[in-house]
Amino acid sequence: MKKLIFAAIIAIAGWFNLQAQSMPAPERYNEYLEQVVQLEPRKAEFLMTATMETLAKDPKGYRQMMELAEKRFSDPADPLHNEVLYMVVLKHASENFVLSGAEKEKQRLLLEGAKKNMIGTIAADFDYVVLKDKNVHHLKDLKADNILVYFNNPDCESCEMVKERLANSEFINQLVNDKKLIVLAIYPYDDKNLWSKTKYPKMMINGWNQSRQIEYNELYDLPTLPCFYLLDKNYKVLIKNEGSLNKVEAMLQELATAQTSGPAPAAPATPVAKQTNATSQAAVLAPANDPNTARSEQMLGLLLENKAQELYDNLSDKVKGQVQLAAFEGILEKLEGKLGKYQGHQAWEIQQIQGAKAYTTLANFEKSSLGFLIVYDEDGKILGVNFVPAQAIKKGN
């Protein structure tokens, strides 16, 4: 059996060598990773292991692939975010002799961090205190169908923006009101004065990990803030290290749909756009497993969270030469100044516009709705992104 597995690895490694030879530069590994993540999970893990085995003969290529995998697989904001595949790379790097001793130790520590609170495992318990209450509370004292842990820092601008979006999400507020969801905001650091002076919406519990056990004992891997962990009623991790509220809402929508025999509750707001051009065709619902659907969700989240630079980095090279970074800055603030608070978005749809495949969704604001449209090239880079009048959207079939 081991010989068969070894032969299979060699065969796949040989296939990767042929693929790599056609790549004019190490950056082309990026295209390869985008193909791997679309495979069935076990095949993807197997292929990633074989790939690292092959590249072990080329230390320079090995490091380039390792660095790229860290950038794409470990970042919750990246469309290729995949903790399992990232752990495959870390495990190989920490157990083999390609890297120096110091480099291997770094990968080992990263691997230990990635293993904490993995999806499907029971989340680590921690204590917290709330304002005007001397009692110490624990995560596992909370009882609801789902618990959304919102790790944040009051001194973080992005955290404040996401907190406001949480407060204005009709869907999440409805779940909270129905006692199906508890939102627990946790400040894990040491500035009590900063935490106590910061206002939090009534729909969430404002907690401070006063004991600092989360940080000191490294209970949770928190690469960036804000960061979401979504748990079920048994505290099993459903979402880990997620920076996008859109993805959290999408998961909650799926859970709500699965729990009811009727249609799912109305989706939270996210912009959708359909072109006014007469050559556009009626839209169809975008498949959930379509990589560009997840990519669109992430790109919209970046725009709403004012992460202009990250959004700009996802533009195709052709478009970057025609668009300035400033064009993506403060878009939500400008829209809300005219249309009122952002309320959420509908499901993604696909529409053909002048021969291009556009991903669209309808964004709801307090006073009106607006369409959002995004078009990709074959490499998943953005060719066009725009808001359009809601009436320009063609109904799906």
C-alpha positions as CSV (number, residue, x, y, z in Angstrom):
1,M,0.0,0.0,0.0
2,K,2.8,2.4,0.9
3,K,4.5,1.7,-2.5
4,L,1.3,2.6,-4.3
5,I,0.9,5.8,-2.4
6,F,4.5,6.7,-3.0
7,A,4.1,6.0,-6.7
8,A,1.0,8.2,-6.8
9,I,2.9,11.0,-5.2
10,I,5.7,10.7,-7.7
11,A,3.2,10.7,-10.6
12,I,1.5,13.8,-9.3
13,A,4.9,15.4,-8.6
14,G,5.9,14.8,-12.1
15,W,2.7,16.4,-13.4
16,F,3.5,19.5,-11.2
17,N,7.0,19.6,-12.7
18,L,5.5,19.8,-16.2
19,Q,3.1,22.6,-15.0
20,A,5.9,24.5,-13.3
21,Q,8.1,24.4,-16.4
22,S,5.4,26.3,-18.3
23,M,5.4,29.1,-15.7
24,P,7.6,32.0,-16.9
25,A,8.1,33.2,-13.3
26,P,7.6,32.1,-9.7
27,E,4.5,34.3,-9.5
28,R,2.8,31.8,-11.7
29,Y,2.6,29.5,-8.7
30,N,-0.3,31.7,-7.8
31,E,-2.3,30.3,-10.7
32,Y,-1.4,26.8,-9.6
33,L,-2.7,27.4,-6.1
34,E,-6.0,28.7,-7.5
35,Q,-6.4,25.4,-9.3
36,V,-5.5,23.3,-6.3
37,V,-8.1,24.9,-4.0
38,Q,-10.9,24.0,-6.4
39,L,-10.2,20.3,-6.0
40,E,-12.0,17.9,-3.7
41,P,-10.4,18.5,-0.2
42,R,-8.5,15.2,0.1
43,K,-7.1,15.5,-3.5
44,A,-6.1,19.0,-2.8
45,E,-4.2,18.0,0.4
46,F,-2.6,15.1,-1.4
47,L,-1.5,17.3,-4.4
48,M,-0.2,20.0,-2.1
49,T,2.0,17.5,-0.2
50,A,3.3,16.1,-3.5
51,T,4.0,19.6,-4.7
52,M,6.1,20.4,-1.7
53,E,7.9,17.1,-2.1
54,T,8.8,18.0,-5.7
55,L,9.9,21.5,-4.9
56,A,12.1,20.2,-2.0
57,K,14.8,19.6,-4.7
58,D,14.8,23.4,-5.5
59,P,15.2,25.4,-2.2
60,K,14.5,28.7,-4.0
61,G,11.3,27.5,-5.5
62,Y,10.3,25.8,-2.2
63,R,10.6,29.0,-0.3
64,Q,8.7,30.9,-3.0
65,M,5.8,28.4,-2.9
66,M,5.9,28.4,0.9
67,E,5.8,32.2,1.1
68,L,3.0,32.4,-1.4
69,A,1.0,29.7,0.4
70,E,1.4,31.7,3.6
71,K,0.2,34.8,1.9
72,R,-2.8,33.2,0.2
73,F,-3.9,30.3,2.5
74,S,-3.4,31.9,5.9
75,D,-5.0,35.3,5.3
76,P,-8.7,35.3,6.2
77,A,-9.2,38.2,3.8
78,D,-7.9,36.3,0.8
79,P,-10.3,34.4,-1.5
80,L,-7.9,31.4,-1.4
81,H,-7.9,31.3,2.5
82,N,-7.7,27.6,3.3
83,E,-6.4,26.6,6.7
84,V,-6.1,22.9,5.9
85,L,-3.9,23.4,2.9
86,Y,-1.8,26.0,4.8
87,M,-1.2,23.4,7.5
88,V,-0.1,20.9,4.9
89,V,2.6,23.4,3.8
90,L,3.6,24.2,7.4
91,K,3.9,20.5,8.3
92,H,6.1,19.7,5.4
93,A,8.3,22.8,6.0
94,S,8.7,22.0,9.7
95,E,9.5,18.3,9.2
96,N,11.9,18.3,6.2
97,F,15.4,19.5,5.7
98,V,15.0,22.1,3.0
99,L,14.9,25.1,5.4
100,S,17.4,26.2,8.1
101,G,16.8,25.3,11.7
102,A,15.5,28.8,12.5
103,E,13.2,28.8,9.5
104,K,11.9,25.3,10.5
105,E,11.2,26.5,14.0
106,K,9.2,29.4,12.7
107,Q,7.0,27.1,10.6
108,R,6.6,24.8,13.5
109,L,5.3,27.6,15.7
110,L,2.9,28.7,12.9
111,L,1.7,25.2,12.6
112,E,1.0,25.0,16.4
113,G,-1.0,28.3,16.1
114,A,-3.0,27.0,13.1
115,K,-4.0,23.8,15.0
116,K,-5.8,25.9,17.7
117,N,-9.6,25.9,17.6
118,M,-9.7,24.3,14.1
119,I,-13.0,24.1,12.4
120,G,-14.9,21.1,13.7
121,T,-13.3,21.1,17.1
122,I,-14.6,22.5,20.4
123,A,-13.5,26.1,21.0
124,A,-11.3,26.8,24.0
125,D,-13.1,28.4,26.9
126,F,-12.1,31.7,28.3
127,D,-13.3,34.2,30.9
128,Y,-14.4,37.7,30.5
129,V,-15.9,40.6,32.5
130,V,-18.5,43.2,31.5
131,L,-19.0,46.7,32.7
132,K,-20.7,47.4,36.1
133,D,-20.6,43.7,37.0
134,K,-18.0,42.2,39.4
135,N,-18.8,38.6,38.3
136,V,-16.5,36.6,36.0
137,H,-18.3,35.1,33.0
138,H,-17.2,32.3,30.7
139,L,-17.7,31.6,27.0
140,K,-19.3,28.3,27.8
141,D,-21.9,29.9,30.1
142,L,-23.6,31.2,27.0
143,K,-26.5,29.3,25.6
144,A,-27.9,29.8,22.0
145,D,-28.1,28.0,18.7
146,N,-25.0,29.9,17.6
147,I,-22.4,32.2,19.3
148,L,-20.5,34.7,17.3
149,V,-17.3,35.7,19.0
150,Y,-16.1,39.1,17.8
151,F,-12.5,39.7,18.8
152,N,-11.8,43.4,18.5
153,N,-9.7,46.3,19.6
154,P,-11.6,49.6,20.3
155,D,-8.5,51.4,19.0
156,C,-8.9,49.7,15.6
157,E,-10.6,51.7,12.8
158,S,-11.7,48.6,10.9
159,C,-13.1,47.1,14.1
160,E,-15.2,50.1,14.7
161,M,-16.6,50.0,11.1
162,V,-17.4,46.3,11.4
163,K,-19.0,46.8,14.8
164,E,-21.3,49.4,13.3
165,R,-22.2,47.1,10.5
166,L,-23.0,44.4,13.0
167,A,-25.3,46.8,14.8
168,N,-27.1,47.7,11.6
169,S,-27.5,44.2,10.2
170,E,-31.2,43.5,10.3
171,F,-30.6,39.8,9.9
172,I,-28.2,39.4,12.7
173,N,-30.3,41.6,15.0
174,Q,-33.3,39.5,14.3
175,L,-31.4,36.3,15.2
176,V,-30.3,38.0,18.5
177,N,-33.9,39.1,19.2
178,D,-35.1,35.6,18.6
179,K,-32.5,34.3,21.0
180,K,-31.0,32.2,18.3
181,L,-27.7,34.0,18.3
182,I,-25.4,35.6,20.9
183,V,-22.8,38.1,19.7
184,L,-19.9,38.3,22.2
185,A,-17.5,41.2,21.6
186,I,-14.1,40.4,23.3
187,Y,-11.3,42.8,23.8
188,P,-8.2,40.5,24.5
189,Y,-5.6,43.1,25.5
190,D,-4.6,45.2,28.5
191,D,-6.0,48.7,28.2
192,K,-9.0,48.7,30.6
193,N,-9.5,52.4,30.3
194,L,-9.8,52.2,26.5
195,W,-12.2,49.3,26.7
196,S,-14.4,50.8,29.4
197,K,-14.8,54.1,27.6
198,T,-15.8,52.5,24.3
199,K,-19.5,52.2,23.4
200,Y,-20.9,48.9,22.1
201,P,-24.3,48.2,20.6
202,K,-26.9,46.7,23.0
203,M,-27.3,43.7,20.7
204,M,-23.9,42.4,21.7
205,I,-22.2,41.5,25.0
206,N,-19.2,43.8,25.6
207,G,-16.6,41.6,27.2
208,W,-13.0,42.1,28.3
209,N,-10.6,39.2,28.9
210,Q,-9.3,40.8,32.1
211,S,-7.2,37.7,33.0
212,R,-5.4,38.1,29.6
213,Q,-5.4,34.3,29.3
214,I,-6.3,34.6,25.6
215,E,-3.1,36.5,24.9
216,Y,-0.8,35.0,27.6
217,N,-1.8,31.4,27.0
218,E,-2.3,31.9,23.3
219,L,-5.7,30.3,23.5
220,Y,-6.7,31.7,20.1
221,D,-4.7,32.4,16.9
222,L,-5.6,36.0,16.2
223,P,-3.4,37.1,13.2
224,T,-5.5,40.3,12.6
225,L,-8.4,42.2,14.2
226,P,-11.3,42.3,13.7
227,C,-11.7,38.6,13.7
228,F,-14.8,36.4,14.0
229,Y,-15.3,32.8,15.3
230,L,-18.7,31.3,14.8
231,L,-19.7,28.5,17.1
232,D,-22.7,26.1,17.3
233,K,-24.7,25.4,20.5
234,N,-22.1,22.9,21.5
235,Y,-19.3,25.4,21.0
236,K,-18.0,23.6,17.9
237,V,-16.1,25.9,15.6
238,L,-17.9,26.6,12.4
239,I,-15.9,29.6,11.2
240,K,-12.4,30.5,12.4
241,N,-10.3,33.6,12.0
242,E,-12.8,35.2,9.6
243,G,-12.4,38.9,8.9
244,S,-15.4,39.3,6.6
245,L,-18.8,39.9,8.1
246,N,-20.3,39.0,4.8
247,K,-19.0,35.5,5.1
248,V,-20.3,35.2,8.6
249,E,-23.8,36.4,7.5
250,A,-23.7,33.9,4.6
251,M,-23.0,31.0,7.0
252,L,-25.8,32.1,9.3
253,Q,-28.1,32.3,6.4
254,E,-27.2,28.7,5.5
255,L,-27.8,27.6,9.1
256,A,-31.1,29.4,9.2
257,T,-32.2,27.7,5.9
258,A,-31.2,24.3,7.2
259,Q,-33.2,24.8,10.4
260,T,-36.4,25.7,8.6
261,S,-38.5,23.9,6.0
262,G,-39.5,27.1,4.4
263,P,-37.4,29.6,2.5
264,A,-34.4,31.2,4.2
265,P,-34.7,34.6,5.8
266,A,-34.0,37.6,3.6
267,A,-30.3,37.9,3.0
268,P,-28.4,40.8,4.6
269,A,-27.4,43.7,2.5
270,T,-24.6,43.5,0.0
271,P,-24.5,45.5,-3.2
272,V,-25.6,44.1,-6.5
273,A,-25.4,45.5,-9.9
274,K,-26.7,44.8,-13.2
275,Q,-25.7,46.7,-16.3
276,T,-28.1,49.1,-18.0
277,N,-26.6,48.1,-21.4
278,A,-29.2,46.6,-23.7
279,T,-26.9,43.7,-24.6
280,S,-27.0,42.3,-21.0
281,Q,-28.9,39.1,-20.4
282,A,-31.1,37.9,-17.5
283,A,-29.1,36.8,-14.5
284,V,-28.9,33.3,-13.0
285,L,-28.1,32.4,-9.4
286,A,-24.4,32.1,-8.8
287,P,-23.4,28.6,-7.6
288,A,-22.2,28.6,-4.0
289,N,-19.1,26.5,-5.0
290,D,-18.1,28.9,-7.8
291,P,-14.7,30.4,-6.7
292,N,-15.8,33.8,-8.1
293,T,-18.9,33.8,-5.9
294,A,-16.7,33.6,-2.8
295,R,-14.3,36.1,-4.4
296,S,-17.1,38.6,-5.0
297,E,-18.3,38.3,-1.4
298,Q,-14.8,39.0,-0.2
299,M,-14.2,41.9,-2.6
300,L,-17.5,43.5,-1.5
301,G,-16.5,43.0,2.1
302,L,-13.2,44.8,1.5
303,L,-15.0,47.7,-0.1
304,L,-17.5,48.0,2.7
305,E,-14.8,47.8,5.3
306,N,-12.8,50.5,3.5
307,K,-9.9,48.2,2.8
308,A,-9.1,50.1,-0.4
309,Q,-5.5,48.9,-0.8
310,E,-6.5,45.2,-0.5
311,L,-9.3,45.7,-3.1
312,Y,-6.9,47.6,-5.4
313,D,-4.4,44.8,-5.2
314,N,-7.0,42.4,-6.7
315,L,-7.4,44.5,-9.9
316,S,-5.9,43.2,-13.1
317,D,-2.7,44.9,-14.2
318,K,-4.6,46.4,-17.2
319,V,-7.1,48.0,-14.9
320,K,-4.5,49.2,-12.4
321,G,-3.1,51.4,-15.1
322,Q,-6.4,53.2,-15.5
323,V,-7.7,53.5,-11.9
324,Q,-6.4,55.3,-8.9
325,L,-6.4,53.8,-5.4
326,A,-8.4,56.8,-4.2
327,A,-11.3,55.7,-6.2
328,F,-12.0,52.9,-3.7
329,E,-11.6,54.9,-0.5
330,G,-14.5,55.8,1.6
331,I,-17.2,54.4,-0.8
332,L,-19.6,53.2,1.9
333,E,-19.4,56.5,3.8
334,K,-20.3,58.4,0.6
335,L,-23.2,56.1,-0.2
336,E,-24.6,56.1,3.3
337,G,-24.5,59.9,3.2
338,K,-27.0,59.8,0.4
339,L,-28.9,56.5,0.9
340,G,-28.9,56.0,4.7
341,K,-27.3,53.1,6.6
342,Y,-26.3,50.0,4.7
343,Q,-28.6,47.1,5.5
344,G,-27.2,44.0,3.7
345,H,-27.2,42.3,0.3
346,Q,-29.1,39.7,-1.7
347,A,-27.6,36.4,-3.2
348,W,-25.0,36.7,-5.9
349,E,-26.1,36.2,-9.5
350,I,-24.3,35.9,-12.8
351,Q,-25.1,38.0,-15.9
352,Q,-23.5,38.1,-19.3
353,I,-22.7,41.7,-20.2
354,Q,-21.2,42.3,-23.7
355,G,-19.7,38.9,-23.6
356,A,-18.2,39.2,-20.1
357,K,-19.4,37.3,-17.0
358,A,-20.5,39.7,-14.3
359,Y,-21.2,38.9,-10.7
360,T,-24.0,41.0,-9.3
361,T,-25.9,41.5,-6.1
362,L,-28.5,44.0,-4.8
363,A,-27.5,46.2,-1.9
364,N,-30.1,47.6,0.4
365,F,-29.8,50.9,2.2
366,E,-32.3,52.6,4.5
367,K,-33.7,54.9,1.8
368,S,-33.1,52.9,-1.4
369,S,-31.3,50.0,-3.0
370,L,-28.3,50.0,-5.3
371,G,-26.8,47.4,-7.7
372,F,-23.2,46.3,-7.4
373,L,-21.4,44.7,-10.3
374,I,-18.0,43.0,-10.5
375,V,-16.2,41.4,-13.5
376,Y,-13.2,39.1,-13.5
377,D,-10.6,37.9,-16.0
378,E,-9.6,34.3,-16.4
379,D,-7.1,34.6,-13.5
380,G,-9.7,35.9,-11.1
381,K,-8.5,39.4,-11.2
382,I,-11.0,42.3,-11.3
383,L,-11.6,43.8,-14.8
384,G,-14.4,46.1,-13.6
385,V,-16.4,47.0,-10.5
386,N,-19.2,49.5,-10.2
387,F,-22.4,50.5,-8.5
388,V,-25.5,50.9,-10.8
389,P,-29.2,51.9,-10.4
390,A,-31.2,49.0,-8.9
391,Q,-33.7,49.1,-11.8
392,A,-30.9,48.2,-14.1
393,I,-30.7,44.7,-12.7
394,K,-32.4,42.0,-14.7
395,K,-34.3,39.4,-12.8
396,G,-32.8,35.9,-12.8
397,N,-34.6,33.0,-14.4
